[in-house]
């Protein structure tokens, strides 16, 4: 499931004039000044000042400000992290029709954040926002149908909502639609079209799709292409891509064996929560001297240096 954060402003303001209006109670100005501080647009980012202006606008009934307060509380930006208070503000905004807030309320109920987990309520809020075109909610509603959470599992409905979001160039939906085509769930099986959708998602920067393409390329012995996709995903912290690259370097499969690089990549995968990578990392560790172990751990904490090291080597072992 996905929840995109609020986005920064893209246009400029006369900051002094806007602040003066905000001080005199203008709701729109209060929101604008809050957003400037929230995103660090034209002023230094300051979550506490953003909160101060949002709360003024929210108390005057602004759903935009109420939704933003929900995000600040959810992520602990400028205030103490508090899911229950986040949900309170999201719900106030959602009831006024704020689409971002409606998707966020669905997210909170789905994950059980600030309330008891309730898939049925999550679906209800996702549907409200999805029907109005909110792309995160369209994807999330598709996932609920795909998994049978809060609704009867229905691949046709999953396809419908994934397709709505995919048409807006939404990468997670493109990949999920690809999976339905690949399996023939809710639509006639079409592996060629499935691959096309995965490629769209990967080209749009979606790390799980990049990893999937890496796996396919490796299976087809297209090693340079596989490493390219794995690396794109790994540089976003995608744990499976980190593990697969680490395994290639650890075993010398299609690349020149380098246990230092292997350990660093696998350590990064473990830090990203990949439990499968843990045993592989520990096996690699047995062949590293203590000094090399320290170096490998340091590389895992400094990805920029690690990628530079990888680039400095002749890595491909073409066969």
DRENDO-1510 file (C-alpha; in Angstrom, 1 decimal, always signed):
<recs>
REC; n; res; u; v; w
REC; 1; UNK; +0.0; +0.0; +0.0 .
REC; 2; UNK; +1.1; +3.5; -0.7 .
REC; 3; UNK; +0.6; +7.0; +0.7 .
REC; 4; UNK; +2.3; +9.9; -1.1 .
REC; 5; UNK; +3.3; +12.8; +1.2 .
REC; 6; UNK; +2.1; +16.3; +0.6 .
REC; 7; UNK; +4.1; +18.1; -2.0 .
REC; 8; UNK; +6.0; +21.4; -1.9 .
REC; 9; UNK; +4.7; +24.6; -3.5 .
REC; 10; UNK; +6.0; +25.3; -7.0 .
REC; 11; UNK; +5.3; +29.1; -7.2 .
REC; 12; UNK; +6.7; +32.1; -5.3 .
REC; 13; UNK; +5.1; +34.5; -2.9 .
REC; 14; UNK; +5.7; +37.9; -1.5 .
REC; 15; UNK; +6.6; +36.4; +1.9 .
REC; 16; UNK; +6.3; +39.5; +4.0 .
REC; 17; UNK; +3.0; +40.4; +2.5 .
REC; 18; UNK; +1.7; +36.9; +2.9 .
REC; 19; UNK; +2.9; +36.7; +6.5 .
REC; 20; UNK; +1.1; +40.0; +7.2 .
REC; 21; UNK; -2.2; +38.6; +5.8 .
REC; 22; UNK; -1.7; +35.5; +7.8 .
REC; 23; UNK; -1.2; +37.5; +11.0 .
REC; 24; UNK; -4.5; +39.2; +10.3 .
REC; 25; UNK; -6.3; +35.8; +10.2 .
REC; 26; UNK; -6.4; +35.1; +6.4 .
REC; 27; UNK; -6.8; +31.3; +6.2 .
REC; 28; UNK; -5.3; +31.0; +2.7 .
REC; 29; UNK; -2.3; +33.1; +3.8 .
REC; 30; UNK; -1.9; +31.0; +6.9 .
REC; 31; UNK; -1.8; +27.9; +4.8 .
REC; 32; UNK; +0.6; +29.3; +2.3 .
REC; 33; UNK; +3.1; +30.5; +5.0 .
REC; 34; UNK; +2.8; +27.1; +6.8 .
REC; 35; UNK; +3.6; +25.3; +3.5 .
REC; 36; UNK; +6.6; +27.5; +2.9 .
REC; 37; UNK; +8.0; +26.5; +6.3 .
REC; 38; UNK; +6.9; +22.9; +5.9 .
REC; 39; UNK; +8.8; +22.3; +2.7 .
REC; 40; UNK; +11.5; +24.9; +3.1 .
REC; 41; UNK; +10.4; +26.8; +0.0 .
REC; 42; UNK; +12.1; +30.2; -0.1 .
REC; 43; UNK; +12.7; +30.1; +3.7 .
REC; 44; UNK; +14.6; +27.6; +5.9 .
REC; 45; UNK; +12.5; +24.5; +6.6 .
REC; 46; UNK; +11.0; +24.8; +10.1 .
REC; 47; UNK; +8.4; +22.2; +11.0 .
REC; 48; UNK; +7.5; +23.9; +14.3 .
REC; 49; UNK; +6.7; +27.2; +12.5 .
REC; 50; UNK; +4.8; +25.3; +9.9 .
REC; 51; UNK; +2.7; +23.6; +12.7 .
REC; 52; UNK; +2.0; +27.0; +14.3 .
REC; 53; UNK; +0.5; +28.4; +11.1 .
REC; 54; UNK; -1.3; +25.2; +10.2 .
REC; 55; UNK; -3.0; +25.0; +13.6 .
REC; 56; UNK; -4.3; +28.6; +13.1 .
REC; 57; UNK; -5.9; +27.7; +9.8 .
REC; 58; UNK; -7.1; +24.3; +11.0 .
REC; 59; UNK; -8.9; +25.9; +13.9 .
REC; 60; UNK; -10.7; +28.1; +11.4 .
REC; 61; UNK; -11.9; +25.0; +9.5 .
REC; 62; UNK; -9.3; +24.7; +6.7 .
REC; 63; UNK; -9.3; +21.0; +5.5 .
REC; 64; UNK; -6.0; +21.7; +3.8 .
REC; 65; UNK; -4.4; +22.7; +7.1 .
REC; 66; UNK; -6.1; +19.9; +9.0 .
REC; 67; UNK; -4.8; +17.3; +6.6 .
REC; 68; UNK; -1.3; +18.8; +6.9 .
REC; 69; UNK; -1.5; +18.6; +10.7 .
REC; 70; UNK; -2.3; +14.9; +10.4 .
REC; 71; UNK; +0.8; +14.4; +8.4 .
REC; 72; UNK; +3.0; +16.3; +10.9 .
REC; 73; UNK; +1.6; +14.2; +13.8 .
REC; 74; UNK; +1.9; +11.0; +11.8 .
REC; 75; UNK; +5.6; +11.5; +11.1 .
REC; 76; UNK; +6.6; +13.5; +14.2 .
REC; 77; UNK; +7.6; +16.6; +12.2 .
REC; 78; UNK; +7.6; +19.7; +14.5 .
REC; 79; UNK; +5.5; +17.8; +17.1 .
REC; 80; UNK; +5.7; +14.6; +19.1 .
REC; 81; UNK; +4.8; +11.7; +16.9 .
REC; 82; UNK; +1.2; +10.7; +17.7 .
REC; 83; UNK; -0.9; +8.5; +15.5 .
REC; 84; UNK; -4.1; +9.0; +17.3 .
REC; 85; UNK; -3.9; +12.8; +16.9 .
REC; 86; UNK; -2.8; +12.3; +13.3 .
REC; 87; UNK; -6.0; +10.3; +12.7 .
REC; 88; UNK; -8.1; +13.0; +14.5 .
REC; 89; UNK; -6.9; +15.7; +12.1 .
REC; 90; UNK; -7.0; +13.5; +9.0 .
REC; 91; UNK; -10.6; +12.5; +9.8 .
REC; 92; UNK; -11.7; +16.2; +10.3 .
REC; 93; UNK; -10.2; +17.0; +6.8 .
REC; 94; UNK; -11.6; +13.8; +5.2 .
REC; 95; UNK; -15.1; +14.6; +6.4 .
REC; 96; UNK; -14.8; +17.9; +4.5 .
REC; 97; UNK; -13.9; +16.0; +1.3 .
REC; 98; UNK; -10.1; +16.4; +1.3 .
REC; 99; UNK; -8.9; +13.6; -0.9 .
REC; 100; UNK; -5.4; +13.3; +0.6 .
REC; 101; UNK; -6.9; +13.1; +4.0 .
REC; 102; UNK; -9.5; +10.4; +2.9 .
REC; 103; UNK; -6.7; +8.2; +1.6 .
REC; 104; UNK; -4.7; +8.9; +4.8 .
REC; 105; UNK; -7.6; +7.8; +7.0 .
REC; 106; UNK; -7.9; +4.6; +4.9 .
REC; 107; UNK; -4.2; +4.1; +5.4 .
REC; 108; UNK; -4.4; +4.5; +9.2 .
REC; 109; UNK; -7.3; +2.1; +9.5 .
REC; 110; UNK; -5.6; -0.4; +7.2 .
REC; 111; UNK; -2.4; -0.3; +9.2 .
REC; 112; UNK; -4.0; +0.0; +12.6 .
REC; 113; UNK; -2.3; +3.3; +13.3 .
REC; 114; UNK; -3.9; +5.4; +16.0 .
REC; 115; UNK; -6.9; +3.0; +16.1 .
REC; 116; UNK; -7.8; -0.6; +15.8 .
REC; 117; UNK; -7.0; -2.2; +12.4 .
REC; 118; UNK; -10.3; -2.2; +10.4 .
REC; 119; UNK; -10.0; -3.2; +6.8 .
REC; 120; UNK; -13.7; -2.5; +6.1 .
REC; 121; UNK; -13.4; +1.1; +7.2 .
REC; 122; UNK; -10.1; +1.4; +5.2 .
REC; 123; UNK; -11.9; +0.2; +2.1 .
REC; 124; UNK; -14.7; +2.7; +2.7 .
REC; 125; UNK; -12.3; +5.7; +2.9 .
REC; 126; UNK; -10.1; +4.5; +0.0 .
REC; 127; UNK; -13.2; +4.2; -2.2 .
REC; 128; UNK; -14.4; +7.7; -1.4 .
REC; 129; UNK; -11.1; +9.1; -2.6 .
REC; 130; UNK; -10.6; +6.7; -5.4 .
REC; 131; UNK; -14.0; +7.6; -6.9 .
REC; 132; UNK; -12.8; +11.2; -7.0 .
REC; 133; UNK; -9.6; +10.3; -8.9 .
REC; 134; UNK; -7.1; +10.2; -6.0 .
REC; 135; UNK; -4.3; +8.0; -7.5 .
REC; 136; UNK; -2.9; +6.6; -4.2 .
REC; 137; UNK; -6.4; +5.6; -3.1 .
REC; 138; UNK; -7.1; +4.0; -6.5 .
REC; 139; UNK; -4.0; +1.8; -6.1 .
REC; 140; UNK; -4.7; +1.0; -2.4 .
REC; 141; UNK; -8.3; +0.1; -3.2 .
REC; 142; UNK; -7.0; -2.2; -5.9 .
REC; 143; UNK; -4.7; -3.9; -3.4 .
REC; 144; UNK; -7.6; -4.4; -1.0 .
REC; 145; UNK; -9.5; -6.3; -3.7 .
REC; 146; UNK; -6.4; -8.1; -4.8 .
REC; 147; UNK; -5.8; -9.4; -1.2 .
REC; 148; UNK; -9.4; -9.7; -0.1 .
REC; 149; UNK; -8.9; -7.3; +2.8 .
REC; 150; UNK; -12.2; -5.7; +3.9 .
REC; 151; UNK; -13.9; -7.0; +0.7 .
REC; 152; UNK; -14.3; -10.3; -1.1 .
REC; 153; UNK; -11.2; -11.0; -3.2 .
REC; 154; UNK; -12.0; -9.8; -6.7 .
REC; 155; UNK; -9.2; -9.7; -9.3 .
REC; 156; UNK; -11.6; -8.0; -11.8 .
REC; 157; UNK; -12.1; -5.1; -9.4 .
REC; 158; UNK; -8.4; -5.1; -8.6 .
REC; 159; UNK; -7.6; -4.8; -12.3 .
REC; 160; UNK; -10.1; -2.0; -12.6 .
REC; 161; UNK; -8.5; +0.2; -9.9 .
REC; 162; UNK; -4.9; -0.7; -10.8 .
REC; 163; UNK; -5.8; +0.3; -14.4 .
REC; 164; UNK; -7.2; +3.6; -13.3 .
REC; 165; UNK; -4.0; +4.4; -11.4 .
REC; 166; UNK; -1.7; +3.0; -14.1 .
REC; 167; UNK; -3.2; +5.3; -16.7 .
REC; 168; UNK; -2.0; +8.2; -14.6 .
REC; 169; UNK; +1.5; +6.8; -14.9 .
REC; 170; UNK; +1.5; +5.5; -11.3 .
REC; 171; UNK; +4.4; +3.0; -11.1 .
REC; 172; UNK; +3.2; +0.7; -8.3 .
REC; 173; UNK; -0.1; +0.3; -10.2 .
REC; 174; UNK; +1.8; -0.4; -13.4 .
REC; 175; UNK; +3.7; -3.2; -11.7 .
REC; 176; UNK; +0.7; -4.6; -10.0 .
REC; 177; UNK; -1.2; -4.6; -13.3 .
REC; 178; UNK; +1.7; -6.4; -14.9 .
REC; 179; UNK; +1.4; -9.1; -12.2 .
REC; 180; UNK; -2.2; -9.6; -13.0 .
REC; 181; UNK; -1.5; -9.9; -16.7 .
REC; 182; UNK; +1.4; -12.3; -16.0 .
REC; 183; UNK; -0.8; -14.6; -13.8 .
REC; 184; UNK; -4.0; -14.1; -15.9 .
REC; 185; UNK; -5.9; -12.9; -12.8 .
REC; 186; UNK; -8.9; -10.7; -13.7 .
REC; 187; UNK; -7.7; -10.5; -17.3 .
REC; 188; UNK; -6.5; -12.8; -20.1 .
REC; 189; UNK; -2.9; -13.9; -19.5 .
REC; 190; UNK; -0.5; -11.9; -21.5 .
REC; 191; UNK; +3.2; -12.2; -20.6 .
REC; 192; UNK; +4.3; -9.8; -23.3 .
REC; 193; UNK; +2.0; -7.0; -22.0 .
REC; 194; UNK; +2.9; -7.9; -18.4 .
REC; 195; UNK; +6.6; -7.4; -19.2 .
REC; 196; UNK; +5.8; -4.0; -20.9 .
REC; 197; UNK; +4.1; -2.8; -17.7 .
REC; 198; UNK; +6.9; -3.9; -15.5 .
REC; 199; UNK; +9.3; -2.0; -17.8 .
REC; 200; UNK; +7.2; +1.1; -17.5 .
REC; 201; UNK; +7.1; +0.9; -13.8 .
REC; 202; UNK; +10.9; +0.2; -13.6 .
REC; 203; UNK; +11.6; +3.1; -16.0 .
REC; 204; UNK; +9.5; +5.3; -13.7 .
REC; 205; UNK; +11.8; +4.4; -10.9 .
REC; 206; UNK; +9.8; +1.8; -9.0 .
REC; 207; UNK; +12.4; -0.3; -7.3 .
REC; 208; UNK; +10.5; -3.7; -6.9 .
REC; 209; UNK; +9.8; -3.6; -10.7 .
REC; 210; UNK; +13.5; -2.9; -11.3 .
REC; 211; UNK; +14.5; -5.9; -9.2 .
REC; 212; UNK; +12.0; -8.1; -11.0 .
REC; 213; UNK; +13.5; -7.1; -14.3 .
REC; 214; UNK; +17.0; -7.8; -12.9 .
REC; 215; UNK; +15.9; -11.3; -12.0 .
REC; 216; UNK; +14.5; -11.9; -15.5 .
REC; 217; UNK; +17.6; -10.6; -17.2 .
REC; 218; UNK; +19.9; -12.7; -15.0 .
REC; 219; UNK; +17.8; -15.8; -15.9 .
REC; 220; UNK; +18.3; -15.0; -19.6 .
REC; 221; UNK; +22.0; -14.5; -19.1 .
REC; 222; UNK; +21.7; -10.8; -19.9 .
REC; 223; UNK; +24.1; -10.0; -17.2 .
REC; 224; UNK; +25.0; -6.4; -17.9 .
REC; 225; UNK; +21.3; -5.5; -18.1 .
REC; 226; UNK; +20.6; -7.5; -14.9 .
REC; 227; UNK; +23.3; -5.6; -12.9 .
REC; 228; UNK; +21.9; -2.3; -14.3 .
REC; 229; UNK; +18.4; -3.0; -13.0 .
REC; 230; UNK; +19.6; -4.5; -9.7 .
REC; 231; UNK; +21.8; -1.4; -9.1 .
REC; 232; UNK; +19.0; +1.0; -9.9 .
REC; 233; UNK; +16.8; -0.7; -7.3 .
REC; 234; UNK; +19.7; -1.2; -4.8 .
REC; 235; UNK; +20.5; +2.4; -4.8 .
REC; 236; UNK; +17.0; +3.1; -3.6 .
REC; 237; UNK; +17.5; +0.6; -0.8 .
REC; 238; UNK; +15.5; -2.2; -2.3 .
REC; 239; UNK; +16.6; -5.1; -0.1 .
REC; 240; UNK; +16.1; -8.0; -2.6 .
REC; 241; UNK; +18.2; -6.1; -5.2 .
REC; 242; UNK; +20.9; -5.6; -2.6 .
REC; 243; UNK; +20.8; -9.2; -1.6 .
REC; 244; UNK; +21.0; -10.5; -5.3 .
REC; 245; UNK; +23.9; -8.2; -6.1 .
REC; 246; UNK; +25.7; -9.3; -2.9 .
REC; 247; UNK; +25.2; -12.9; -3.7 .
REC; 248; UNK; +26.6; -12.4; -7.2 .
REC; 249; UNK; +29.7; -10.8; -5.8 .
REC; 250; UNK; +30.0; -13.3; -3.0 .
REC; 251; UNK; +29.9; -16.4; -5.3 .
REC; 252; UNK; +31.5; -14.8; -8.3 .
REC; 253; UNK; +28.5; -15.5; -10.4 .
REC; 254; UNK; +28.8; -13.5; -13.6 .
REC; 255; UNK; +31.0; -10.9; -11.9 .
REC; 256; UNK; +34.5; -11.2; -10.4 .
REC; 257; UNK; +34.3; -12.5; -6.9 .
REC; 258; UNK; +34.7; -9.7; -4.3 .
REC; 259; UNK; +33.7; -10.7; -0.7 .
REC; 260; UNK; +34.3; -7.2; +0.6 .
REC; 261; UNK; +31.7; -5.7; -1.8 .
REC; 262; UNK; +29.5; -8.8; -1.2 .
REC; 263; UNK; +29.4; -8.3; +2.6 .
REC; 264; UNK; +28.7; -4.6; +2.3 .
REC; 265; UNK; +25.8; -5.1; +0.0 .
REC; 266; UNK; +24.4; -7.9; +2.1 .
REC; 267; UNK; +24.8; -5.9; +5.3 .
REC; 268; UNK; +22.8; -3.1; +3.6 .
REC; 269; UNK; +20.1; -5.6; +2.7 .
REC; 270; UNK; +20.0; -6.8; +6.3 .
REC; 271; UNK; +19.7; -3.2; +7.5 .
REC; 272; UNK; +16.7; -2.9; +5.2 .
REC; 273; UNK; +15.0; -5.7; +6.9 .
REC; 274; UNK; +15.8; -8.6; +4.6 .
REC; 275; UNK; +16.1; -11.7; +6.9 .
REC; 276; UNK; +17.1; -14.0; +4.1 .
REC; 277; UNK; +20.2; -11.9; +3.5 .
REC; 278; UNK; +21.4; -12.5; +7.1 .
REC; 279; UNK; +22.5; -16.1; +6.6 .
REC; 280; UNK; +24.3; -15.3; +3.3 .
REC; 281; UNK; +26.1; -12.3; +4.9 .
REC; 282; UNK; +27.2; -14.4; +7.9 .
REC; 283; UNK; +28.6; -17.1; +5.5 .
REC; 284; UNK; +30.5; -14.4; +3.6 .
REC; 285; UNK; +31.8; -13.0; +6.9 .
REC; 286; UNK; +33.7; -16.3; +7.6 .
REC; 287; UNK; +36.1; -15.7; +4.7 .
REC; 288; UNK; +36.9; -12.0; +5.7 .
REC; 289; UNK; +39.8; -11.0; +7.9 .
REC; 290; UNK; +38.8; -8.8; +10.9 .
REC; 291; UNK; +40.3; -5.7; +9.2 .
REC; 292; UNK; +38.4; -6.4; +6.0 .
REC; 293; UNK; +35.2; -6.9; +8.1 .
REC; 294; UNK; +35.6; -3.5; +9.5 .
REC; 295; UNK; +36.1; -2.0; +6.1 .
REC; 296; UNK; +33.1; -3.8; +4.7 .
REC; 297; UNK; +30.9; -2.6; +7.6 .
REC; 298; UNK; +32.1; +0.9; +7.0 .
REC; 299; UNK; +31.2; +0.6; +3.3 .
REC; 300; UNK; +27.7; -0.5; +4.2 .
REC; 301; UNK; +27.3; +2.8; +6.1 .
REC; 302; UNK; +28.6; +4.8; +3.2 .
REC; 303; UNK; +26.7; +3.8; +0.0 .
REC; 304; UNK; +28.3; +6.5; -2.1 .
REC; 305; UNK; +31.8; +5.2; -1.4 .
REC; 306; UNK; +30.6; +1.6; -2.0 .
REC; 307; UNK; +29.2; +2.4; -5.4 .
REC; 308; UNK; +32.4; +4.3; -6.3 .
REC; 309; UNK; +34.4; +1.2; -5.3 .
REC; 310; UNK; +32.2; -1.0; -7.5 .
REC; 311; UNK; +32.6; +1.5; -10.4 .
REC; 312; UNK; +36.3; +1.4; -10.1 .
REC; 313; UNK; +36.6; -2.3; -10.7 .
REC; 314; UNK; +36.2; -4.4; -13.8 .
REC; 315; UNK; +33.1; -6.3; -12.5 .
REC; 316; UNK; +31.6; -8.3; -15.3 .
REC; 317; UNK; +32.9; -11.8; -16.0 .
REC; 318; UNK; +31.5; -12.3; -19.4 .
REC; 319; UNK; +31.1; -15.9; -20.4 .
</recs>
